[in-house]
Amino acid sequence: MFTKIFGKKKLKEDKLSNIFVNATLQAVEESFTDIVGLIKESPEFIVSPNIDPSDDSKFMLIVIAANLKEIPKYLPAHQDNRVINSIITKLSGVFDVSFDKLEGILRDYQSYLSRVNLPSNNNLYAMSKALFYKYELGQYQEEYFKNMNSPNPLFLKRLDEAMALFLFNWASTKENYQIVE
């Protein structure tokens, strides 16, 4: 109601980038052990997958790449690029890597997300499949799925539900804020 009277609250692109970076890093750092637990306890695996709970780098890159892929769906042209570049700049400082190198890695991950999920464009499903393949979970499944090197659909559905928690709510951000330069 108040947004109709007073308009949307303004949110600077730089502030949005900070919010995204901090929320994403915190979510991954605090929750990756839960994802590992979900994977290890999944009845679809005949052998408990050997994933180190401290090895969250691939997971982090999957989450960041998937979220960056979502931005152009919600922000207008040029603004999406500014926000993405601002996010990558902040992350390159966090990870102590050059902007160009991190941008290249994230583009590779975005391309990977698209490839593992063909022909679908659903980013959530792509995240789950990328996690499955990057952590080589196929080898722990029953023979049928192991030979196909394809995730068991029951496991994938459960993983999709967990991965949804790692997608930033860009729609709500756009709905509730006027994003300004």
TORDRENSE-935470 format. One record per atom (N, C-alpha, C): x, y, z; residue in one letter. Coordinates in steps of 0.02 Angstrom, whole numbers, padded with zeros to 5 digits, always signed. Layout:
// TORDRENSE-935470
XYZA ...
***
This chain:
// TORDRENSE-935470
+00040-00059+00000M +00000+00000+00000M +00043+00063+00000M +00094+00065+00043F +00136+00124+00048F +00176+00136-00016F +00195+00081-00050T +00232+00090-00112T +00189+00123-00166T +00124+00113-00163K +00079+00146-00211K +00074+00220-00196K +00077+00238-00133I +00072+00308-00114I +00138+00345-00123I +00191+00316-00096F +00256+00350-00095F +00304+00326-00150F +00288+00273-00184G +00334+00245-00233G +00380+00195-00200G +00417+00161-00241K +00463+00110-00215K +00523+00143-00182K +00549+00109-00133K +00609+00131-00100K +00668+00123-00148K +00713+00171-00149K +00770+00168-00195K +00825+00124-00165K +00856+00086-00209L +00912+00043-00189L +00967+00052-00241L +01025+00075-00219K +01080+00085-00266K +01108+00018-00289K +01131+00018-00351E +01159-00043-00380E +01216-00070-00337E +01259-00025-00313D +01315-00046-00272D +01292-00080-00207D +01240-00052-00177K +01212-00081-00115K +01181-00149-00130K +01145-00155-00187L +01117-00219-00207L +01172-00271-00217L +01226-00250-00248S +01283-00296-00258S +01311-00320-00192S +01318-00273-00144N +01342-00292-00077N +01295-00342-00044N +01230-00328-00048I +01181-00372-00017I +01185-00441-00048I +01188-00444-00114F +01193-00509-00148F +01255-00547-00128F +01313-00514-00131V +01376-00547-00115V +01376-00573-00043V +01357-00531+00004N +01356-00552+00074N +01306-00608+00087N +01247-00602+00059A +01195-00654+00070A +01216-00720+00039A +01245-00718-00020T +01266-00779-00054T +01323-00813-00018T +01374-00774-00001L +01431-00803+00035L +01410-00834+00101L +01368-00797+00137Q +01344-00822+00202Q +01303-00886+00193Q +01258-00886+00145A +01215-00945+00133A +01257-01006+00117A +01305-00999+00073V +01346-01056+00053V +01389-01079+00111V +01423-01033+00143E +01468-01051+00198E +01431-01085+00256E +01370-01062+00270E +01333-01089+00327E +01293-01151+00309E +01279-01162+00245S +01233-01216+00227S +01263-01273+00186S +01324-01266+00164F +01352-01319+00122F +01355-01386+00160F +01370-01383+00225T +01371-01445+00264T +01302-01478+00264T +01249-01438+00263D +01181-01467+00259D +01169-01500+00192D +01195-01470+00139I +01189-01500+00072I +01227-01565+00070I +01287-01565+00098V +01327-01627+00101V +01290-01680+00140V +01260-01661+00196G +01220-01708+00236G +01162-01736+00197G +01126-01693+00161L +01071-01716+00120L +01094-01767+00068L +01151-01753+00037I +01178-01798-00014I +01199-01864+00018I +01236-01861+00073K +01261-01922+00104K +01205-01967+00132K +01151-01936+00153E +01095-01974+00182E +01042-01995+00131E +01052-01977+00068S +01003-01994+00017S +01001-02069+00005S +00942-02099+00009P +00936-02172+00000P +00949-02194-00072P +00951-02148-00118E +00963-02166-00188E +01036-02187-00201E +01080-02172-00154F +01150-02192-00162F +01162-02258-00125F +01195-02305-00159I +01209-02369-00127I +01270-02364-00083I +01313-02316-00097V +01371-02301-00056V +01368-02227-00040V +01380-02209+00022S +01378-02138+00041S +01431-02099+00004S +01412-02047-00033P +01461-02008-00071P +01514-01977-00026P +01574-01977-00052N +01631-01951-00016N +01641-01877-00034N +01606-01834+00000I +01612-01762-00012I +01638-01730+00052I +01690-01691+00045D +01719-01656+00102D +01676-01593+00116D +01648-01587+00175P +01606-01529+00192P +01643-01462+00186P +01709-01463+00183S +01746-01400+00176S +01760-01384+00102S +01743-01430+00057D +01756-01420-00015D +01696-01388-00048D +01684-01325-00030D +01624-01292-00057D +01637-01248-00117D +01698-01248-00144S +01715-01202-00198S +01673-01213-00261S +01664-01276-00282K +01624-01290-00341K +01551-01270-00329K +01527-01285-00269F +01458-01267-00251F +01449-01191-00252F +01498-01156-00224M +01496-01083-00223M +01491-01055-00294M +01533-01082-00339L +01533-01058-00408L +01468-01074-00444L +01439-01132-00430I +01374-01150-00459I +01321-01100-00437I +01319-01086-00373V +01268-01040-00346V +01277-00969-00374V +01339-00945-00375I +01351-00878-00401I +01334-00874-00475I +01359-00922-00514A +01346-00921-00587A +01272-00925-00602A +01236-00967-00567A +01164-00973-00579A +01128-00908-00563A +01146-00877-00508N +01114-00815-00489N +01130-00758-00537N +01192-00756-00562L +01209-00704-00610L +01171-00714-00676L +01157-00777-00692K +01118-00792-00752K +01046-00766-00746K +01022-00759-00686E +00953-00737-00674E +00945-00661-00681E +00998-00623-00669I +00993-00550-00666I +00963-00519-00730I +00985-00539-00790P +00956-00508-00850P +00880-00519-00858P +00853-00567-00824K +00780-00579-00828K +00741-00526-00789K +00775-00492-00743Y +00740-00446-00698Y +00762-00373-00704Y +00822-00361-00729L +00846-00293-00734L +00852-00273-00808L +00841-00209-00823P +00846-00187-00892P +00917-00190-00919P +00922-00187-00985A +00987-00189-01018A +01032-00135-00990A +01095-00147-00988H +01147-00104-00961H +01148-00104-00885H +01090-00099-00854Q +01089-00102-00781Q +01109-00172-00758Q +01086-00222-00794D +01104-00291-00776D +01180-00300-00781D +01211-00272-00833N +01284-00278-00840N +01321-00242-00785N +01296-00183-00766R +01329-00145-00712R +01326-00184-00646R +01267-00212-00631V +01259-00249-00569V +01303-00312-00570V +01302-00348-00625I +01344-00408-00631I +01417-00391-00623I +01440-00338-00657N +01511-00318-00652N +01528-00296-00581N +01482-00262-00548S +01493-00242-00479S +01499-00303-00433S +01457-00352-00444I +01459-00413-00404I +01525-00449-00415I +01545-00456-00478I +01608-00491-00493I +01667-00453-00464I +01666-00387-00467T +01719-00347-00437T +01725-00360-00362T +01669-00360-00328K +01669-00373-00256K +01692-00444-00240K +01669-00492-00280L +01690-00561-00268L +01764-00572-00284L +01790-00537-00333S +01861-00545-00350S +01904-00521-00292S +01880-00470-00255G +01915-00449-00195G +01911-00500-00139G +01853-00531-00132V +01843-00582-00080V +01887-00643-00094V +01888-00664-00157F +01924-00725-00175F +01997-00712-00194F +02017-00648-00193D +02085-00628-00210D +02107-00654-00279D +02066-00638-00328V +02079-00658-00397V +02060-00599-00441V +02090-00595-00500S +02076-00538-00543S +02004-00541-00569S +01978-00483-00586F +01910-00478-00614F +01903-00522-00675F +01951-00516-00721D +01948-00553-00785D +01949-00629-00774D +01990-00651-00728K +01994-00723-00715K +01928-00749-00685K +01901-00713-00635L +01839-00734-00604L +01781-00731-00654L +01780-00679-00695E +01727-00673-00745E +01730-00732-00793E +01790-00752-00813G +01799-00809-00858G +01775-00874-00825G +01792-00884-00763I +01771-00944-00726I +01695-00946-00721I +01665-00889-00704L +01592-00887-00697L +01557-00897-00764L +01585-00871-00817R +01556-00883-00884R +01560-00957-00902R +01617-00988-00885D +01624-01061-00897D +01571-01100-00857D +01560-01080-00796Y +01510-01114-00755Y +01439-01102-00782Y +01426-01041-00806Q +01360-01028-00835Q +01349-01070-00898Q +01401-01076-00937S +01397-01118-00997S +01386-01191-00977S +01420-01213-00925Y +01412-01281-00900Y +01341-01293-00875Y +01314-01244-00839L +01245-01249-00815L +01196-01259-00874L +01208-01222-00927S +01165-01228-00986S +01172-01297-01019S +01233-01321-01024R +01246-01386-01057R +01217-01444-01019R +01225-01446-00953V +01202-01505-00916V +01127-01509-00912V +01094-01455-00929N +01022-01453-00921N +00984-01447-00987N +01018-01458-01042L +00984-01455-01107L +00928-01505-01110L +00873-01491-01140P +00854-01430-01175P +00820-01379-01129P +00813-01394-01066S +00778-01349-01019S +00819-01286-01006S +00784-01232-00991N +00816-01170-00971N +00806-01156-00896N +00781-01205-00860N +00767-01196-00789N +00832-01195-00750N +00848-01137-00723N +00911-01127-00687N +00916-01170-00624N +00861-01180-00590L +00860-01220-00530L +00880-01292-00545L +00851-01321-00597Y +00868-01389-00616Y +00941-01393-00637Y +00964-01341-00671A +01034-01339-00693A +01082-01340-00633A +01064-01304-00580M +01106-01303-00520M +01112-01372-00490M +01056-01408-00485S +01056-01475-00456S +01098-01523-00498S +01088-01520-00563K +01126-01564-00607K +01200-01547-00607K +01216-01483-00606A +01286-01463-00603A +01319-01489-00539A +01284-01483-00483L +01310-01509-00420L +01322-01584-00425L +01275-01619-00454F +01280-01692-00463F +01343-01709-00503F +01354-01675-00558Y +01411-01692-00602Y +01477-01664-00576Y +01478-01604-00549K +01541-01575-00524K +01569-01615-00465K +01525-01643-00425Y +01548-01683-00368Y +01548-01758-00384Y +01539-01774-00448E +01544-01843-00473E +01502-01892-00431E +01439-01876-00422L +01396-01917-00380L +01369-01979-00415L +01375-01982-00481G +01350-02038-00519G +01380-02105-00498G +01442-02104-00477Q +01476-02166-00459Q +01449-02198-00395Q +01409-02162-00357Y +01383-02188-00294Y +01311-02215-00300Y +01283-02211-00360Q +01213-02231-00370Q +01208-02306-00386Q +01145-02329-00387E +01134-02398-00407E +01156-02406-00480E +01168-02468-00500E +01199-02484-00564E +01164-02451-00624E +01098-02452-00625Y +01061-02425-00682Y +01079-02351-00695Y +01074-02310-00643F +01089-02238-00651F +01164-02226-00657F +01203-02268-00625K +01276-02262-00629K +01298-02272-00701K +01272-02324-00734N +01291-02338-00804N +01269-02282-00851N +01212-02253-00836M +01188-02197-00878M +01223-02131-00860M +01257-02130-00804N +01287-02069-00777N +01236-02012-00776N +01179-02030-00749S +01123-01984-00744S +01095-01985-00673S +01076-01927-00647P +01050-01927-00578P +00983-01961-00572P +00974-01997-00517N +00909-02026-00501N +00859-01969-00494N +00802-01973-00529P +00753-01918-00525P +00728-01903-00455P +00723-01954-00412L +00701-01942-00343L +00752-01900-00305L +00815-01916-00315F +00869-01877-00283F +00869-01806-00310F +00862-01800-00376L +00864-01735-00408L +00807-01690-00383L +00749-01718-00373K +00691-01679-00348K +00706-01654-00277K +00734-01696-00236R +00751-01676-00167R +00805-01621-00168R +00853-01629-00212L +00907-01580-00218L +00880-01513-00244L +00834-01516-00292D +00803-01455-00318D +00771-01414-00261D +00737-01448-00216E +00705-01413-00160E +00756-01377-00116E +00813-01409-00106A +00866-01378-00065A +00900-01322-00103A +00912-01332-00168M +00947-01282-00208M +00906-01218-00216M +00840-01224-00213A +00797-01165-00220A +00814-01112-00167A +00839-01134-00110L +00857-01089-00056L +00917-01045-00073L +00954-01064-00125F +01015-01027-00143F +01005-00979-00201F +00944-00976-00226L +00929-00927-00279L +00906-00862-00248L +00941-00809-00263F +00924-00742-00238F +00856-00723-00266F +00815-00689-00226N +00748-00672-00248N +00749-00605-00287N +00770-00610-00350W +00775-00551-00392W +00706-00521-00405W +00656-00563-00412A +00588-00539-00427A +00563-00494-00370A +00572-00516-00309S +00551-00477-00251S +00590-00412-00246S +00654-00416-00260T +00696-00356-00258T +00671-00304-00307T +00657-00326-00368K +00633-00280-00419K +00563-00254-00402K +00522-00296-00373E +00454-00276-00355E +00453-00224-00298E +00499-00231-00251N +00498-00189-00191N +00544-00129-00193N +00591-00128-00240Y +00640-00074-00243Y +00646-00046-00313Y +00661+00018-00315Q +00681+00049-00378Q +00757+00048-00377Q +00786+00010-00422I +00859+00003-00422I +00888+00060-00463I +00931+00098-00431V +00960+00158-00462V +01036+00153-00464V +01064+00189-00512E +01137+00191-00520E +01168+00229-00464E 
***
